[in-house]
Amino acid sequence: MFLWALYGKAGALGATEPGHGIADWKALLTELVLTVGLVSTILGTASRAQNVGALSAVAVGGYIVLAGLWSSPISGASMNPARSFGPDLVLNRYAHFWLYVAGPLLGAAIAVAFAWVLRGPGGDPGGVTAARGTLDR
């Protein structure tokens, strides 16, 4: 709404849409792969055995920056349905919104499945305290 107030209803106003000439299925697959990587990075730093302290944020932020650099022209690099919903709601355009719901949801499920297979079901005391935000410093 800020962009709309500043520039008027011009352009995409921050909406995530597939790049010019990019098929919906390619954007969907890109969002799926991006989300697998993001959620894997988050899960890989979310237990005491794997937590790298304050550098966990650097790992996650670094992934988001790098993913955005290579995939923004392809899919918009949303990796988050809520991020895509806001501009679509303001513009009242939902033609591609399904991509930005299905891709991240499927990608997150795949990342959790990978983590389950590779590390087990989780729930260790370190993971629980990390999830609650109560890790010892």
N, C-alpha and C positions, 0 to 999 in steps of 0.2 A: 504494500500500500504506500510505503515511502517512495518507492520508485515511480509509482503511478502519480503521486502528488507532485513529485519533482519534474517528471518528464511527460506526463500525460499517458494515455494508453497507447504507448508506442513500443514496438518490439515485443519481446517475450517477457519483459519485466521479471527476469530471473527464473523463468520457468525452465525446468529440465525437459528437453525434447531431444529426440535422435538428431544427429547432425545431418546436414544436407546430403541426400542420397543414401543415407544409412537405413536399411530395412529394420522394421520393428523387431524382428527376431534377433538381429545382430545386436541391437541396443539392449534387448532383454538378456541375451547371453553375456554381454559385457557387464551389465549391472550384477548379474548372478556371480560372475567370476570376481568382480571387485568386492562384493560383499563376503564371499568366501574368504578372501584375503584379509579383509578388515576384521571380521569376527574371529578368524584364526589368530590374528595378531592380538586382539583383545583377550581371547581365551588363553593364549600363550603367555600372557603376562599377569594373569589373574589368580595365581596360586602362590603360596609362600615359596614353594620349591622353584618356581620360575619367575617370581616377581623381581623386577630390577629396580624397585623403589620409584623414585621420582622420574627415572628414565623410562618408565612404562608409558608415560604421557608422550615422551619424545618418540617412542616407537610407534604409537598409534597415530600421532600427528604427522610423523614422517611418512607413514603409509598413506594417509589421506592426501598429503601433498603430492607424493609420487603418483598415486593412482589418478589424481585429478589432472596432472600434467599430461599423461599419455591418453587418458580416456575422455576428457572433457569434450573434444571435438566429435567423439563417436556417440556417446550417450548422455553427456552432461555430468557424469560422475556423481550421481546423487547418493547412492548407497543408503538412502533413508527415505521411506515413503512420506514421512511428515515433512521433510524438506521439499519434496516435490508437490505436496498437496497445497501448501500455502499459496504459491503463485498461480496454480491451476484454479484454486477457489476464487482468487481475486479476479482472474481473467475469465472465469466461468468457461474454461476449456479443459475437457477431460479426455481428449482423444488418445493421448499416450499415457495417461496416468496408470493404467493397468500394468505397464512395463515396470514402473517404478514401485509397484507393490509386489508383483509376482517375483521379479528378479531378486530383490533383497530378501524376501521371505524364504524363497527356495535356497538362496545362497547361504543364509544364516542356518537353515536346517542342515545343509550339507556340511558346513563348518562344524556344527555341533556333533554331527555324526562322525566326522573325521576325528575330532577330539575324543569322542567316546571310544572309538576303536583304538586310537593311539595311546590314550592315557587312562582309560577306564571311566567309570561313571562320575568321578569327581566327588564332591562332598567331603573332602578331607578337611581337617580343622583349618589349615592355612587358606584353602579356597573359600571356606565359609566366612572367616574373618575378613578376607579381602573383599568379598561381596558385601559385607556389612560396613566396610570402610573403617575397620578398627585394627588394622595392622600395626604392630609395634614399630616404633621408629628406631 
